[in-house]
């Protein structure tokens, strides 16, 4: 998916860390209003954007807000008067935005947010896991997870395309430090190419005294007639439409990824990515940068005679359940590695994969491991060992399907 | 700027007849004049408040100005976003106005308001102050006065004095702060007009008596507002680029030199029915000291 564009007219690769890639992505999208509050490990994104604005490389309004709650309120209102808006955050910042996340999705605003995944306290920890964004999965935002820095940049550009077609906000998530602070070669598309892909934002309605409208009024559960006697949606219909838009956005995401591939040579036509899944009996399922270790682990398992493959989730909301069930149809064991926990249950990814398999005809046993919380290092060997353990439990008929196992010292 | 009077006030209405506010609510009178002053050249943002009630229920609204409702803590940030967005798309003909109650201003919204003031964001912020969380049914706020009975100070009354939000905003060195009162709508109108002609964060505090929350008859709203001014409880003034002046009713009280005893204001309302003589005296002392400070400022500027 990340092969180099052969057109030869794009600038050469640059060494970029994930945060720089996200900021350059936002700049290439010609964002018009940026509001952000510093938080580790997102801070370099807000710094880079302020630098672009102060150098007049990006003609945007940059609002140095006093909190993340305000950052998203600024983006929300700026979007309502027709501006393309961007913010970035991590961890507690995202948690602090929680209320506004609901409001932005409920107002159907195409705001794009970079979430640099970081653990959430207590206790304090600034390193990576995905608890922050997973905790926001029910707010109505599209959630994309990048595997590497090229995907961060590419996802940013696709995010605006998707957001502005679906009228849904998009969160581009990537692992703190592992990607945010690690440099790798990234092909940066030219501004012209991005302009061809992404037209200027055309809002469906803007706040204007010429045609006064009142956004987000108190709304009753049932439909209600307006002044002309036309029956208008109730709260429940409006919420249904949000759900329907998320469900249908799968097609827009695929189309945006495919069109991106045609222009830039890196195709993202599916919400999933696969590695050696064609004949796989054992699937390792991950999300985000853990993919790199998962691929190494699967290849190692193959060398040892196990037919292993990797299924990665590029998009977590909307959940590509049907595609997942199809991809896992022939597997006898699915091992899901989660960098998050839905406390009192199991890893969120595993939980949803199990639900996707139900009634699909797939018969795989599913094993869940919680790994890498708070920046705990995860090596390919750990993943391969966990898979081998699950496999031997399965063969002994002793695979626990209820509790996630934690790869830690307790 | 020529003074507006009852004859010269624009007849155009932006607030339609029939809304969901309580009878006798001072906010509807104040908001009517605020909108008249803005003359349709504004975008409004409103947090959770009685004003949300005034704006009505989807899909109908009683106002004819564009408005975005925003969460409780975020009205000043929402206004900052409107300003930034309008600038980004090249619209320079509109004034952005945030209108919030005392809960949304003195308490949950103060962080965003302070941030916007510090950044010199270019909008008008209007706080209509009914001295409590009236939209949720009368609980104490940072603006509730000492002795006031509320849902969360049900027997003893509030034990602390109210927060001086106007002084807090003045300390942010914003170009314009003003106080107004729904019982003096032309003074309010004038202040909104003046604020419109300025750049930066302009803060207007509007005193807004609440019949059910304060416990007085619907018909007494204007009188209660006037009593607040005549006793010095609510002082009408403006500070324009650092220059202080008393206005309207407060200017007359200063000129005549006869503030009414605060007891007249207190006994007209149910919320002070439990105050002791000591508290009445404490409130009178508080009002007197405050009034003296304003008088001295008026004299020295």
Interface residues (C-beta under 8 A of the other chain):
Chain A: X32 X33 X35 X60 X61 X63 X64 X65 X66 X67 X69 X70 X71 X73 X74 X75 X76 X77 X78 X79 X80 X81 X82 X83 X85 X99 X100 X103 X207 X208 X209 X211 X212 X213 X214 X215 X216 X217 X218 X219 X220 X224 X225 X226 X227 X232
Chain B: X40 X41 X42 X43 X45 X52 X53 X55 X56 X57 X58 X59 X60 X61 X63 X64 X65 X66 X67 X68 X69 X70 X71 X73 X74 X76 X77 X78 X79 X80 X81 X82 X84 X85 X86 X87 X88 X89 X91 X94 X111 X112 X114 X115 X118 X119 X121
